[in-house]
Amino acid sequence: SLSLSLSQVGSRRVICCSAILMIFIGVIGKFGVFFASLPEPIVGGMYLVMFGMIAAVGISNLQFVDLTSSRNIFVLGVSLYLGLVIPNWSVKNAVSLMFLILCLCFFSLSLYLSICLSISLSLNLEFATFRTKSTREVKSLISFSLLFSSPG
C-alpha cells in the first residue's frame, strides 16, 4: 500500500489513530480555519510533495511489470496520455462536456423509464388473466401479451 511504502509503518493502530485525528481535525472548525489561512504557495508546495510522492510510488510499482510486452506498453501509454489530455480537453470544451453529460443522463433516464414501464405493462397483462374470467377482452389481452413474450 502507498502509506506502508512511504512511512514504513505497518501497524493498524497507527493507521486508526491517524484516521481518528483526521476526522477530528475535519470536524473541529478552528483547525479548518488554520488550514484555510495557509498561504497558497505553502499549499502548492505541500501538493507538489504529496503528488510527487504518489507519482514516484506509482512509477516504482512499474518495476514489477513486463515492459517488453506490447500490451503493457499500450496500457501504460494510453493511461498516461488520457491522464494528461482529458483535463485540458475538459477545460477547453466545457459546453460540449455538459451537453454530453446531459445527453447521457437523459438516455439513462429514458432507458430506466422504458424498462420500468414495460415490466409494469407485462405484469398487468399477466395478472389480468388471473383476476378475471375468460372473457373476450381478457383473451385479446392474453394474445397481445403472447405476441411480445419471448419463446421458451
Disulfide bonds with the S-S distance in Angstrom:
none
